[in-house]
Amino acid sequence: MRIARSHVGDAMRHGWLGTVLLASAALLPAETPITVEALTQLLAAQNIAQKKDAALADKLARMELSERLSAAELGRLETRFQPKEKTAQMLELLADRSAFLALPKAEILARPMPDHRQLQNQWDHVVHDTANALRQLPNFMATRATRGYDNVPNTYDSDFALRPRSEYRQRVTYRDGHDAPDTPREQQPLVQGLLSSGEFGGLLLQVLHDIPSGTLRWGHWESTDAGDVMVLRYEIPANASHFHVQYFCCSFTHEESHNFDFAPYAGAPAYHGEIAIDPNNGDLRRLTVVGDFLPVDALRQGGIAIDYRRVEIGGKSYLCPVHSVALLTVKARQRRSLKQVDLLWINEVRFSDYHRLGAEVRILPD
């Protein structure tokens, strides 16, 4: 991860596991996190059909979950309650913010752990077949749609609720194993916020490179929108980590940014995460990477979660990212109150419209 102020493309051309460009923000005093079940009860009690969209969205923006709101459960909530636009967006944000938490126990499937041979075969498939497939992706274009959130208030405002800060779409070109925006640098939007990279395979390959020096163990079974998956958990020590993280503050967009003191960070921390595998074909379904920062570090949390699915490119099926969430929490001091606060940025990215690069020639009948 890296903090800077730059055009979108600069971040995507680096080989970091995650690349970050930041403005400044301050975290509201945290309310007590609630469970997914408590969130469901709250939504049921709110009478969403009658509640004003902005009021309920504002309430959700000030909440935090104590466990992961999965995509499958989020879909069930949306189907049941039919939230309006702003409320739906805040529900998605709650899910994004919880991406690195443990699932509710009720959502962990009561299926037995696979035997050692089956587990080893599935892992070998990920290491060899899936990794090789990612290395052999064709040259293609895709659309990258990004929504950025932070909790920066207006100048001298005491309202620290999370809120949308940026939203943009761009065409991305993947060529010879590297991705970059499909527009000249001078035409790229100047973004103050959080950016991620490595979704098209670089992140997975670096994790697979580090795992032999760490630990890998069985996690659990869980249900996803693509079926049941087996989840493996890994841990990588700092002396084997290639999760390079840099944080520094330079140019800012928000005036209130100057009301906080920051400390820089540069290093490769220990990290951990989960790898979700489809037991039917060995496909990677989900990958998370979460930094394990020390108490003395300037960063409190940083991580990225990526969902993979099969997409068609040039008439063939390839495993590609369809959704990712990047999150960064930075320690800071508020100059006015001298209080220690956390600065939080979240980005949600959706990938779509995959098209193979190169001319397609068709022979037409006479």
JODA-V570727 format. One record per helix or strand of 3 or more residues. SS is the DSSP state (2 for helix, 1 for strand). FROM is the first residue (numbers start at 1). TO is the last residue. If there is no record, write none. Layout:
ss:SS from:FROM to:TO
ss:SS from:FROM to:TO
This chain:
ss:2 from:8 to:12
ss:2 from:36 to:46
ss:2 from:53 to:61
ss:2 from:71 to:81
ss:2 from:85 to:97
ss:2 from:105 to:107
ss:2 from:116 to:135
ss:1 from:140 to:150
ss:1 from:163 to:175
ss:1 from:178 to:181
ss:2 from:185 to:187
ss:2 from:202 to:211
ss:1 from:215 to:224
ss:1 from:227 to:236
ss:2 from:238 to:240
ss:1 from:244 to:247
ss:2 from:255 to:259
ss:1 from:260 to:262
ss:1 from:265 to:268
ss:1 from:270 to:278
ss:1 from:284 to:292
ss:1 from:299 to:313
ss:1 from:316 to:334
ss:1 from:340 to:356
